[in-house]
C-alpha cells in the first residue's frame, strides 16, 4: 500500500498545474456535486493560490468545459462500430464496460446535467451535438450486431432501441440520486443496474445462437432493486 501511495504521489507530481486543477476538480465534483465546489475549494485542495488557478482557468465554467471535452473524447473513442471485421458479443461486453466507466468517471455531468446545461449555452450546444453523434453511432453499432446475427432486429426497432437505451443511460444517475438520502451517495454497483436495464431491452432481439453469451452478461450486471435502494429497517 505504501508503494502504491508513493507511486500515485510521483505520478501526480509529474502533472502540470493545469492538469492537476482539472483532475482535482473532477474528483471534487464527483464527490460533492459541481454546485457545492468553488474555484477556491479546488485551489485550497491543491494547495495553490486562487490567482494561480485563474491563470489557467478564468472561472469554474471553463473547468467544466474542459472536463466535458475529456468526456466527449472518451465517448467518441469507444462508441464506434468496427469497420474492418464482423462484430461479436465480446464487442458488446467491451462497450458495456466502457459505458460504465464513463458513467462513473464523470458522474457529476449526469447528476447535474440540467443545471449545467442551463448555466452555459456553449456547453448546451456541445452536449446536443454529442448526443446526436452518439445516437447516430449507436444505430451503426446495433446494425453491426444485426449484420453479425447477434440481434434479429429491423431498422425501426433499432431506432427505438437506441432512443430507449439513451434515455436510460443518461437519466440513470439522477434517478438513483433521487432515491438516496444524499445525492452523492453513489456506488459503481448502483450504476451497473443501468447496463442491465439496457441489456433487458435488447434481450428480445437476441438471436438463439448469441443467447447463451448475452445471458452471461445479464447475470454479470444483474443487481436486485433492494441492493440499489435498501428497504428501511423495521
Secondary structure as GFF3:
##gff-version 3
##sequence-region A 1 234
A	DSSP	alpha_helix	2	13	.	.	.	ID=ss1
A	DSSP	alpha_helix	17	32	.	.	.	ID=ss2
A	DSSP	three_ten_helix	34	36	.	.	.	ID=ss3
A	DSSP	alpha_helix	39	46	.	.	.	ID=ss4
A	DSSP	alpha_helix	50	56	.	.	.	ID=ss5
A	DSSP	alpha_helix	60	78	.	.	.	ID=ss6
A	DSSP	alpha_helix	89	105	.	.	.	ID=ss7
A	DSSP	alpha_helix	107	111	.	.	.	ID=ss8
A	DSSP	alpha_helix	113	119	.	.	.	ID=ss9
A	DSSP	alpha_helix	121	147	.	.	.	ID=ss10
A	DSSP	alpha_helix	155	178	.	.	.	ID=ss11
A	DSSP	alpha_helix	188	203	.	.	.	ID=ss12
A	DSSP	alpha_helix	208	221	.	.	.	ID=ss13
A	DSSP	alpha_helix	225	228	.	.	.	ID=ss14
###
